Amino acid sequence: MEKTISLEEISKGAHSAHNERTHYKISDNVTWNKVWTKTFANCSSIPAVPSVDFSTEMVLAVYMGAKSSGGYNITIEKIVETEERLEILVKEVNRKPGMMTTMAITKPYHIVKTAKSNKELLFKYT
């Protein structure tokens, strides 16, 4: 039996400091502070770390890595709970040939929070 789990967006953008494609499950404040700080390490000032109640919530973050231009996007679209695990459905959008975009390096990311779970996570990229 599958069930869709609600999620709340914390931050989304095109300019993180993560050069590689990666994802995180964050379930404690120490890790959360490290990931948040790294996400905004290229900014002149790092935004305040959003509050998360890790006794009932966890944070999921996905990073697309460095791209040579704009036109790229990454989104956690849905979280589906099965009997064995949580499936994190992640949509990646790639720049289309001929598309007008900024010619700056971008590093798209998406960070959400959701109900805490001890189930295995499976990130499914489309």
SULPE-V98743 format. One record per pair of residues at least 12 apart in sequence whose C-alpha atoms are under 10 Angstrom apart, sorted by the first residue. I is the first residue (numbers start at 0). J is the second residue. If there is no record, write none. Layout:
# SULPE-V98743
[[I & J] [I & J]]
This chain:
# SULPE-V98743
[[0 & 80] [0 & 81] [0 & 82] [1 & 79] [1 & 80] [1 & 81] [1 & 82] [1 & 84] [1 & 85] [1 & 86] [2 & 78] [2 & 79] [2 & 80] [2 & 81] [2 & 82] [2 & 85] [3 & 77] [3 & 78] [3 & 79] [3 & 80] [3 & 81] [3 & 85] [3 & 86] [4 & 77] [4 & 78] [4 & 79] [4 & 80] [4 & 85] [4 & 86] [4 & 87] [4 & 113] [4 & 114] [5 & 77] [5 & 78] [5 & 79] [5 & 112] [5 & 113] [5 & 114] [6 & 58] [6 & 59] [6 & 75] [6 & 76] [6 & 77] [6 & 78] [6 & 110] [6 & 111] [6 & 112] [6 & 113] [6 & 114] [7 & 58] [7 & 110] [7 & 111] [7 & 112] [7 & 113] [7 & 114] [8 & 58] [8 & 59] [8 & 74] [8 & 75] [8 & 109] [8 & 110] [8 & 111] [8 & 112] [8 & 113] [9 & 48] [9 & 49] [9 & 50] [9 & 51] [9 & 58] [9 & 59] [9 & 60] [9 & 109] [9 & 110] [9 & 111] [9 & 112] [10 & 35] [10 & 49] [10 & 60] [10 & 108] [10 & 109] [10 & 110] [10 & 111] [10 & 112] [11 & 60] [11 & 61] [11 & 62] [11 & 72] [11 & 73] [11 & 74] [11 & 75] [11 & 107] [11 & 108] [11 & 109] [11 & 110] [11 & 111] [12 & 62] [12 & 72] [12 & 73] [12 & 74] [12 & 105] [12 & 106] [12 & 107] [12 & 108] [12 & 109] [12 & 110] [13 & 62] [13 & 63] [13 & 64] [13 & 65] [13 & 66] [13 & 69] [13 & 70] [13 & 71] [13 & 72] [13 & 73] [13 & 104] [13 & 105] [13 & 106] [13 & 107] [13 & 108] [13 & 109] [14 & 38] [14 & 39] [14 & 40] [14 & 41] [14 & 42] [14 & 64] [14 & 65] [14 & 104] [14 & 105] [14 & 106] [14 & 107] [14 & 108] [15 & 35] [15 & 36] [15 & 37] [15 & 38] [15 & 39] [15 & 40] [15 & 41] [15 & 42] [15 & 62] [15 & 63] [15 & 64] [15 & 65] [15 & 105] [15 & 106] [15 & 107] [15 & 108] [15 & 109] [16 & 35] [16 & 36] [16 & 37] [16 & 38] [16 & 39] [16 & 40] [16 & 41] [16 & 42] [16 & 62] [16 & 64] [16 & 65] [16 & 105] [16 & 106] [16 & 107] [16 & 108] [17 & 34] [17 & 37] [17 & 38] [17 & 39] [17 & 40] [17 & 41] [17 & 61] [17 & 62] [17 & 63] [17 & 64] [17 & 65] [17 & 105] [17 & 106] [17 & 107] [17 & 108] [18 & 62] [18 & 63] [18 & 64] [18 & 65] [18 & 66] [18 & 105] [18 & 106] [18 & 107] [19 & 62] [19 & 63] [19 & 64] [19 & 65] [19 & 66] [19 & 106] [20 & 61] [20 & 62] [20 & 63] [20 & 64] [20 & 65] [20 & 106] [20 & 107] [20 & 108] [21 & 60] [21 & 61] [21 & 62] [21 & 63] [21 & 64] [21 & 108] [22 & 59] [22 & 60] [22 & 61] [22 & 62] [22 & 63] [22 & 108] [22 & 109] [22 & 110] [22 & 122] [23 & 58] [23 & 59] [23 & 60] [23 & 61] [23 & 62] [23 & 110] [23 & 120] [23 & 122] [24 & 57] [24 & 58] [24 & 59] [24 & 60] [24 & 61] [24 & 112] [24 & 120] [25 & 53] [25 & 56] [25 & 57] [25 & 58] [25 & 59] [25 & 60] [25 & 112] [25 & 115] [26 & 51] [26 & 52] [26 & 53] [26 & 54] [26 & 55] [26 & 56] [26 & 57] [26 & 58] [26 & 59] [26 & 115] [26 & 116] [26 & 117] [27 & 51] [27 & 52] [27 & 53] [27 & 54] [27 & 56] [27 & 57] [27 & 58] [28 & 48] [28 & 50] [28 & 51] [28 & 52] [28 & 53] [28 & 57] [31 & 48] [31 & 49] [31 & 50] [31 & 51] [31 & 53] [31 & 57] [31 & 58] [31 & 59] [32 & 47] [32 & 48] [32 & 49] [33 & 48] [34 & 48] [34 & 60] [35 & 47] [35 & 48] [35 & 49] [35 & 60] [35 & 110] [36 & 48] [38 & 60] [38 & 62] [38 & 106] [38 & 108] [38 & 110] [51 & 112] [51 & 113] [52 & 112] [52 & 114] [52 & 115] [53 & 112] [53 & 114] [53 & 115] [54 & 114] [54 & 115] [55 & 113] [55 & 114] [55 & 115] [55 & 116] [56 & 112] [56 & 113] [56 & 114] [56 & 115] [56 & 116] [57 & 111] [57 & 112] [57 & 113] [57 & 114] [57 & 115] [57 & 116] [57 & 117] [58 & 110] [58 & 111] [58 & 112] [58 & 113] [58 & 114] [58 & 115] [59 & 75] [59 & 87] [59 & 109] [59 & 110] [59 & 111] [59 & 112] [59 & 113] [60 & 74] [60 & 75] [60 & 108] [60 & 109] [60 & 110] [60 & 111] [60 & 112] [61 & 73] [61 & 74] [61 & 75] [61 & 89] [61 & 107] [61 & 108] [61 & 109] [61 & 110] [61 & 111] [61 & 122] [62 & 74] [62 & 91] [62 & 106] [62 & 107] [62 & 108] [62 & 109] [62 & 110] [63 & 91] [63 & 92] [63 & 105] [63 & 106] [63 & 107] [63 & 108] [63 & 109] [64 & 105] [64 & 106] [64 & 107] [64 & 108] [65 & 104] [65 & 105] [65 & 106] [65 & 107] [66 & 93] [66 & 94] [66 & 102] [66 & 103] [66 & 104] [66 & 105] [66 & 106] [66 & 107] [67 & 94] [67 & 101] [67 & 102] [67 & 103] [67 & 104] [67 & 105] [67 & 106] [68 & 94] [68 & 99] [68 & 100] [68 & 101] [68 & 102] [68 & 103] [68 & 104] [68 & 105] [68 & 106] [69 & 93] [69 & 94] [69 & 98] [69 & 99] [69 & 100] [69 & 101] [69 & 102] [69 & 103] [69 & 104] [69 & 105] [69 & 106] [69 & 107] [70 & 92] [70 & 93] [70 & 94] [70 & 95] [70 & 96] [70 & 98] [70 & 99] [70 & 100] [70 & 101] [70 & 102] [70 & 105] [70 & 107] [71 & 91] [71 & 92] [71 & 93] [71 & 94] [71 & 95] [71 & 100] [71 & 105] [71 & 106] [71 & 107] [71 & 108] [72 & 90] [72 & 91] [72 & 92] [72 & 93] [72 & 94] [72 & 105] [72 & 106] [72 & 107] [72 & 108] [72 & 109] [73 & 89] [73 & 90] [73 & 91] [73 & 92] [73 & 93] [73 & 106] [73 & 107] [73 & 108] [73 & 109] [73 & 124] [73 & 125] [74 & 88] [74 & 89] [74 & 90] [74 & 91] [74 & 92] [74 & 107] [74 & 108] [74 & 109] [74 & 110] [74 & 111] [74 & 124] [75 & 87] [75 & 88] [75 & 89] [75 & 90] [75 & 91] [75 & 108] [75 & 109] [75 & 110] [75 & 111] [75 & 122] [75 & 123] [75 & 124] [76 & 88] [76 & 89] [76 & 90] [76 & 91] [76 & 109] [77 & 89] [77 & 90] [78 & 113] [78 & 120] [78 & 121] [78 & 122] [79 & 121] [80 & 116] [80 & 118] [80 & 120] [81 & 118] [82 & 118] [83 & 118] [83 & 119] [83 & 120] [84 & 116] [84 & 117] [84 & 118] [84 & 119] [84 & 120] [84 & 121] [85 & 116] [85 & 117] [85 & 118] [85 & 119] [85 & 120] [85 & 121] [85 & 122] [86 & 118] [86 & 119] [86 & 120] [86 & 121] [86 & 122] [86 & 123] [87 & 120] [87 & 121] [87 & 122] [87 & 123] [87 & 124] [88 & 121] [88 & 122] [88 & 123] [88 & 124] [88 & 125] [89 & 109] [89 & 122] [89 & 123] [89 & 124] [89 & 125] [90 & 123] [90 & 124] [90 & 125] [91 & 107] [91 & 124] [91 & 125] [92 & 107] [92 & 125]]
